Amino acid sequence: MPNPLAYWNALRARLARTLARPAGEAPAPAEGDAHAVQAAESLRQLLDDPSIPAAIRSGLAADFARLEAMLGKLERGEVHIAVFGRVSVGKSALANALLGEAAFAVGVLHGTTREPAQRTWREVAGGGVHLIDTPGIDELDGEARERLAFEVAGVSDLVVFVVDGDMTQRERDALATLARTERPLLLALNKADRYGEDEQERLLERLREHAAGLVRPDDVVAISAQPAPLKRVRIDAGGEHAELVERMPDLDALRDRLTAVLEREGRTLAALNASLFAGRLSDQVAARIAEARRELAGKVIRQYCIAKSLAVALNPIPVADLLAAGALDAALVMHLGRVYGLPLTRTEAGALIAVITAQLAALMGAIWGVHLVASALKGMSAGLSTMVTAGAQGALAWYATELVGRAAERYLVGGKSWGEKGPKRVVAEIVESLDRDSILREARGEILRRLRERTA
């Protein structure tokens, strides 16, 4: 799939512009349907992308399964609303009141909702709207359920954040976390029947201050999902009798806001959420592919370091060993090109090595001088001294190959480009980043070990 991240960023920007439209401005006909089609196509492309290695698909199996579920949701025209908040603020009672039935468990103990539960609420704009009741946050020993609540809210298209008074610091942090998931939020002050009219208005104003920049002022509303019974005194022939009168839920403000949002941009919300999730998954896939390539490139470079250092150490002809080393460098660069999916011709590899070597020579001329001297001396030594000299020269060859390999890798990671820094600065950074002494010690030890094995 060509440049998927750019595609999702463009789609996301388009959808965000739609959601930022002034409330009084009507959407274009079938605009939400078009957004859903675009998002669904992007999800299919990611699901079917043949360039994603099987091992990475397996490692992200749960995310790909969720992506497939989101594609199905888009194709069915569903919109998911998560009811989210601290324990005992009345999330389940709110969901039940919206549904008009006791579909979700309501209890007096903390943490009645242990798992997310989902029910179809109504039909809007030709698709089904589903309510998801989430476990409460800020519950003692409820860290796992809290993570689950954030996870559910993170894949919902819209979140109703429920509070029952002024927000705690934990609730403010949770609201900010949810806002970073870039989905619309409605803030509902539940149990509003406990407050007088003036106190209720002050609370709403306070909540709007807490939610400034996160929730639109019009989307902060007061509700009573399960109002306390009203105490009434009844007088009859037998005297006065106190009785409790059940009251109906008062959800008009929230229901009106939900209906307006869903009818206006419900399909667009679902499309935006799906494309955001797909974009995040695409980032994970890219990161894992990059890590797998880095690991493979590291193994390839080490293999060539060993091969080149031994070729240099074992070649008895002075200077001729350097010619063999050059051929191995070219093979290394071409191998790395295949690792990164950017094959190089022998001519391209030679040109790249020439650039890297020129920069290395400018930075480390003394080392290459020692290398040449060691090459000349090797043929004039014998016995142990030859082995020691060969080991030293081979170690330098190892180090040079490490530098060439890492520089070529940076060039390939940049898409066959040195980027804005240019080859001089990139090569200098690589030289600075590698611990020369530790590499030389490791190389010398490995070479001497292998030389002794050959002579044993």
N, C-alpha and C positions, 0 to 999 in steps of 0.2 A: 504494500500500500504506500503510495508516494507521499512522503512528508505528512504523516497522520496528525502529528501534533499541531502543525500549522492549520490543518483542516479543522480540528476541534476548536482551536483558539478562534478561528474565524466564525464557526458556528456559534460558539459561546457568545462572542461579541454581538452577533446578530440577535440572538435570543435575549441577551441582556438589554439591548436597546428596546426590544418589544416590551419587556417587563418594566422598563423605566418610563414608559409612555405615561403622560398625565392621566389621572384617573378618569377624567371625563372624555378622553379621546377613545373612540371605538376602534377595535382592531380591524384590519382588512379582512375581507371574506376568506374563510378557510385558511387563514394565516397559521393558526395552530396546527391544522392538519399538515400543512407544508413543512412546518418545523419538525413535526413527528416523523414524517417521511425522511427528511434529511438526517435526523438523529438515528433512525432505525438503519439507514444505509451505512452510516459510519460504524455502528455496532456490528453489523454483518461483516463488514470489511475486516474489522479487528478479529472477530471470531474465526473467520476463514483465511486469515493471513498465512500463506504457506511458508513465509520466511521465519516464523517464530519456531524455534527448536522445540522438539517434543519434551525435552527435559524441563524447559522453562514453563511450558503449558502445564506440565504435571505439578511443578512447584507452586503454580498459581491457580491450581484447579478450582479452589473455592471461589476465587474472584472471577474466573471465566464462567463458572456456573451461575454466579450472580448476574454477570453481564448477559448471559442467555435469558435468564428470568426477566431482566429489565427489557430486553428486546421483545419478549412475549407480552409484557405489560404495555409497551408502546403500541404494539400491533393490535392489542385488544382495546386500546384507547382508555386504559385505566389511569387514575390519578390516586396516589397514596398520601394520606394525611396522618402524620404521627402526633399523638398527644403525649407531651413530654413535661416532666417537672419533678419536683421534690416529692418524697413520699408523703402521703396523706393530704395532698392539696386537692384531691378530688378528680384525678385524671380519669379513672374508670367511671365515676359517676357522670362526668361530662360526656364521655363517649356513649354511655347508656342513654343519657338524656337526648343526645343528638339522634341516636338510633330509634328511640322510642320503645326500647325493650332492654331487659337486664341481660345483655349479652356478655358483659365483662364482670368478673367478680369484684365485689365491693366489700371491704371489711374494716373493722376498727383497729386492727393491728397494723404496725408498719410492715410494708413489703407484701401486701396481699397479692399484687401482680408479680409473679415470679418469672414468667416468660412473655415475650411479645405475643399479642393476640390480634387477629385481623377480622373485620367484618365489612361487608358491603353496606354502604350508607345510602347512596342514592344515585340516580342517573343524571349526569350533567353533560351537556353538549355531546350526546351520543355515546358517552363512555361511562364506565362505572367508577364511582368514588369510594375508596376503601379507607376505613378508619383503623389505625394501628394503636393499640394501647401498650405503652412501654413500662417496664419496671421503673420504680422511683429512684432518683439519684439521692446521694447524701444519706444513704441508709447504713446503719452499723453493720459491719461484716458483709456489705453488699457490693463490694468492688466489682465482682464479675457481672452482676446484674446491671451495675452502672455502665460498664463498658458495653454491654449488650444494648442498653438504652441508646447510647450515643451511636452505636453501629446502625440500629434500626432507623433512628432519626436521620442519620447520614445518607441513607438510601431512599428516604421518603421525598416526596415532591414539595411538601409544605409541612411546616411544623407549628403546632399550637403549643406554646409554652405556657403552662398553667402555674400561677402563684396564688396564694391566699392572703397576702398582705404585702407590706414593703419587702423588697427583695433582700435576701441574705447575700453575703459576699460570694458564697458558693453558687448561688443562683445567678448572680451577675457574671461570674466566671463561665458558668455553663452556657449562658446566653451568648457570650462573646465567642465561645468555642463553636457553638452551632452556627453563628453568623459567618464564621470562617468557612463553613461548608458551602456557602453561597446559595442557599435556598431561602425562599421567603419565610418570614416568621410572623406569627400573630401572638401577641401577649395578652393572656386572659386573666383578669383578676377574679378568681372564683370566690364563692361564699360572700359575695357582695352584700347579701341580705343582713350580714352581721354589722354593717356600718350604716350610719346615718348618711343622708344625701351629701352634706358638706364634707364629712370625713371621707366618703367614697370618692368625691371629686378631687380632694387633696391627694389621696392615694394614687389615683390615676395619673395625676400630674407628676407625682414623684416617680412612678413607674416609667412615664415618658422620658423623664430626665435620665434615669438609669439606662434606658434603651435607646437613647439618642444616637443616631447613626447606624443603629442595628435594626430597629423596627420603626416603620412609619407611624407617626403619631395617631393616624386614623385607625391603625391596626392594634392599638392598645384599648381593650374594651373590658367592661365589667359584666360579670355573669353570676348566676346562681344555679349551679347544676343540680343541687339537692338541698333546697332551702329548708331551714329548720321549721318544724311545725309551728303554726301560729297559735298562741294560747288565747282562748276566748271564753268569756263567762256567759253561760246561758241561764236565763231566769225563767222559771216556770212555776206552776202551782206548788211544787215541792220545795222551792227555794232556788238558790244560786248553785250552779254546777259549772266547774271548770272543765274545759275540754280542749284537746289539741286538734287543730285543723291542718291537714296536710296541704302544702302549697305546690303548685306546678313549677317546674324549672323555668327560669328566666334566661333564655339563651338568644334572645332576638338580636342583640347587637353582634354577637359572634356569628350567628347563622347568616345574618345579612352580609357581613364582611366575607365569609367563606363563599357564599353563593356568588357574590360579585366577582371575587377573584377567580373562582373556578369557571364561571361562564365566560369571563373575559380572556383568561389566559391559562386555563387548566392544561390543555394539550401542550402549550409552550413550556409550562413548568415541568411537565414530565419529560419533554424533549431536552430541556436544559439540564435536568438532573442526570438523565441517562448519558448525555454527552460529557458532562463533568466527570462522571464515574469512568466512562470509557477513556477519557483523557488521562485520568490518574492511573488507570490500569496500563495504558500505553506507556506512560512514564516508567512504571515498574518493569514492564517488559523490556524497555530500552535499557534501563539500568542493569537488569540481570544479564541481558545480552552483552552489554559493555563489560560487565564483571567477568562473564565467562570468556570473552575474548581476551581480556587482560590476563586472566589466569593461563589461558592457552598460549598467549604470546610470551608470557614469562617462561613457560616450559620450553617453547621453541627457541627462545634466545639462549637459555641455559644449555640446551642441546648443542647449539652452534658454538657457544663459548667453549664447551668441552672439545668438540670436534676440531675447532680452529687451534686451540691451545696445544692439543696433542699433535696436530699436523705440523705446527711450528716447532714444537719441542723435539719431534722425532726426525725432522728433515735434516740430514747431515750437510746439505749443500748450503753455504752461506747465501743470504739474500733470496735465494730461490723459494725459501719457505714463505717469504712475504707475498710472493706471487700466488701461491696456493691459498694464503689467507685472504687475498682479495677476491678470489673466486668464491670462497665460502661466504664472504660478506654479501656478495651479489645474490647467492642462493638464499641467504637469511632474509634479505629485504624482500625478495620475491615470495618467500614462504609467508612472511608477515602480511604481505598484500592479500594473499588468499585467506588468511585468518580473519582479516577485517573486511572481506568481501570487496576489495578494491585491487584486482589483479594488476601487476606491473609487468611490462615487457622487460627483456634483458637490457634494452637501451634505457628505459626509464629507471630501472634499478641502478644501472651504472651512473646515470646522471645524478640520482639522489645520493649515492655513496660519495660521489665527487664533491657535492655541496657539503655533506656532513664532514667528510675528511678534511676539507679545506678549513672549516670552522674549528675542528679539533686540532689541526696542525697549528693554527694561529694561537689557540689557547694553551696547547700542551706540547709545543715543539721539542722541549727538552726530553719528554718521555719517548717520543718517536726517535730522537737521536740515540737514546740509550738502547732502544729496540734494535736499531740498525747495528750498533756496536756489538750488542750481544749476538746478533745473527752472524756477524763476521767472526767473532771469537769462538763461537760454538764449534766450528770445524777444526780449530786449532787446540781443543781441549781433549782430554781423554779420561775414562773411568768416571769416578765420582764427580770430578769437577765439571765434566760434560753434563752430567745429570743435573747438577745444581744450576749451571748456566742455562741449560735447556728449560729447567723449571722456572727460572726467573723470566726468560723470554716468553715462555708459554703463558705465564701469568699476565704479562703485559698484553699479549695477544687476546687473552680472555677478557681483560678489562676493556681493551679497545672494542671488542665485539659487543660487550655489554653497552657501551656508549653508542655505537652505531645502531644496535637494535632498538635501544630506547628512543633515540632520536628519530629513527624511521617510524617507530610506533606513534610518536606524537604527530608526525606528518600525516600518517594514515588516519588517526583519530580525527584530525582536522579536515578529513575529506580530501586528502592529497593537497594539503595547503599548510603553510607555516603560520597562517593567521596574521594578525596585525603586528606581532612581535618580530616576525621574520626569523630566518634560520640562525642568525648569529645569537640572538637573545635566547631562543629556544634551546640551542645546543649548550650555551653557557649555563642555563638553569639546570639542565640535566647533569652536567659535570658537577655543579654545586650540590645537587641533591643526592648524588651517589657517594657512599663512603668508600673512597678508593682503597684505603689501607685494608679494610675488612675484606673487600672483594679480592685484592691481591693475595691476602693470607689464605682465603678459602681456595682460590685458584691454584696457588702454589702447592698447597696440601693435597688437593685432588689430583693434580698432574703428577706429583712425585709418587703418590700411591699407585696410580695407573702405570707409571714407568717401571716401578719396582715389580708390579704384577707381570709386566711383559718380560722383564729380565729374569724373573724367578724360575 
